[in-house]
Amino acid sequence: MWSLEIICFLLCFVPSYQQFPRLCATQEALRTKECCPPWEGDGSACGASSGRGTCEDVVVSAQPDGPQYPFSGLDDREKWPLVFYNRTCQCTENFMGFNCGDCMFGYFGENCNERRESLRRNIFHLSRAERIKLVSYLNLAKQTISRDYVVVTGTYREMQNGTNPMFAEVSVYDVFVWMHYYVSRNALLGGPGNVWTDVDFGHWGPAFLPWHRAYLLHWEHEIRKLTGDMSFTIPYWDWRDAQGCDVCTDELMGDRSTQDPSLISPGSVFSSWRVLCSQAQDYSARGVLCDATEEGPLRRNPGNHNRNLVERLPTADDVEFTLSLTNYDTGPMDRSANMSFRNTLEGFGDPRTGLGNSSRLGMHAALHVYMNGSMSSVQGSANDPIFLLHHAFVDCLYEQWLRRHRPSPSQYPESNAPIGHNSEYHMAPILPLHRNRDFFISSKDLGYEYTHLLDASELPYDRLCQPLLQQHLLNLPNNVLIANIYALKACNFAFRGLAAVVLTTKRWHKGSSWLQPLIRSNEIEETNQHNYQTTM
């Protein structure tokens, strides 16, 4: 019944206003290099008449980059966003957005003066109604053309310096697929096969964690705008000690097809999804950018991966060792010499020693390889919705490290990091502009928290107990149902004692029936460097 439930759910919505702002993808904007669209609330550029922001010159850092990229003036991401725009909106107070029409992360309300903290939860602690809502929102985002953004399909040079704009319309979800492709793509040096592969503005360096943190926040923000559900948060998949792909069920991210194990089960809405920007080697061979056209079905074959590259999924011990590393990023950009938290969490350091001299990948990268499909190519990995659940947990571990070690801002390198990774560098290709250092701070400063990191006294017991009670009541005879409603209060009380124990264990067992909540169908609420190499 999944498909019928989701179709009914989606009919309740109409497309809402939602990586280039559409209003800045014009010939005039590109030729003047000014991206200062009007805020619809007052019609003035950047909402200046209402004091929300002003149109200002973009200031980029003059700090030197590392030696990995020995070119200048060849890639449109260099000194982002100056190739395309040298004037953008700079917002005041708690306002944010390419036209200052949104609120900063953690702020809500018409005037962005309501401070609220959102809670990201373990996906296995969601009720069935919440799981239906999650899948419905993902599918809605995949089917809805973004009203605010378009994606670039040609270089600025190919656009003849702006006189011939080259952009494509894509869905809200695919805007973020494209963003992840664009930040990690090879540099085009001109002509077929003439590319530079040792470059990535969002991976293989200190910006890996801040960039993906900003990415997830913007994705969450766009889903809220699309659905009108301001309480929506991305759940996380705690994959410590997982024996397989726990989230690969038709109720969640899609089971394996019995007809073709590399495809998604037809019982899942994700079986109809088509991918884009996933043919990195083809783009390099032709010397072109992804043109944002569909390239085939979403693929996944978890566990049938290259075991010479990934021996096993990460364990709780791997995670604890990684969290114990005191240095965020030690400086040497040779991944074999970089014994640091970031390098190990990203997957290049051995999670038992921190050394990067192994031919195997671990932690974050291990999950990508294990999925053995669309998620196993760096540039195309965001096509798989598991990407969001996976990176939410990676971000949770990043947050746990920040709280444990309380690093000074100086731990983040100001200079000589790989291009795109210095602290003052603007994150490509994100508009509005953010600097890497802006997200080297606690999630609480950005308005969100993880249940994984809460103390026992802070856990939302009613939201955790209710699914358990629903399952308990399902198995009771009718004559004792009413009496057992009092179990909710008992669970609430017992959870306060149990939570401290649970929080110290590796993780809750996800396969147990007592964690599968009850809900009726009418109760719906709301093999190059750029690949995590795969055997497919």
Disulfide bonds with the S-S distance in Angstrom:
Cys24-Cys35 2.06
Cys36-Cys55 1.98
Cys46-Cys89 2.00
Cys91-Cys100 2.15
Cys103-Cys112 2.07
Cys245-Cys248 1.96
Cys277-Cys290 2.07
Cys465-Cys491 2.33
